[in-house]
Amino acid sequence: MEAYKLAWILPACAGITLLLNMAGAETDVVRRITGLVPFAVLAYSLNKFGSDLFQILSWGGWVALASGVALIVAPSPAKPQPKA
């Protein structure tokens, strides 16, 4: 299946997000892009395989979609304000 060729994108984006977060860089945009990746793979797969995909989607696919939603809607942590 060609959709499995896209599966490497999700852990790659997650790794980039993790590295940026560990480096203290801003991750708002990257985190939201990473959250959209499972939906992009789902849209591609639905286009390629049709609506039967929902019947064959395993629990890992549902977990990836739920995690994507969490990454998209989770608020960014407040930045500490310098004391005046």
N, C-alpha and C positions, 0 to 999 in steps of 0.2 A: 504494500500500500504506500502510496506517495505521501500520505499525511504523516506517516511516521518519520519521514525525512525532516519534517518541521518540528519534531519533538525536541530537538537539541536547543531550539531557541529559548524555551522556557527556563531550563537550568542555567543557560548562559546569561540571560537577563537577570535572573535571581542572583547569580554570582557577582555580576557587575554592580548590582544594587547593594549587595552585602559589602563588597570592597569599598565602594564609595561611602557607605555608612560608617564603616570602620575607620576610614580616613578622615571622617568629620566633614565631608563635603555635603552639599545640598542634594537631597535625593527625591524631592517632591516629584519632579517630572519623570525621572527614571523609574521611580516606584510605580507611578500610574501607567507608564508604558508597559512595564513588566506585568501589571495587573490586566492589561488589555490583550496580552499575548495569547492566553488560553481562548479568548473569544475570537481572535483572529484565526487561530487554528480551527476552532469550531466552525466558523463561517466558511473557511476554505473546505473543510471536510463535508459540511452540509451541501455545498455547491458540487463537490466531487461525487459524493456517495448518496445524496438524497436524505429524506427524512427518516429512513431506516436507521440512521446513525444513532438516534436517541434510544432505540431498542438494544443496540449492541455496545453502547457506551458503558464502560465499566466504572467501578467506584472511583478509580483514580482520576478519571475524567471529570467526575462530579466534584471531587476534592480540589482539582486544579481550578475549576470554574469558581467554586466558593472562595478559594484563596485569592483568585483574581479580583473578585468583588471586594474582599477585605482590603486588598492593597489599594484599590481605587477609592474607597469611601473612608478609609481610616484617616483621621485628622493628623496633621503634622504636629510634632511636639513643639511646644512654645519655646522660643529662643530666649535665653536669659538676657535680661536687659542690664546694661552697665549702670552701676550706681553713680548718681550725679554728685 
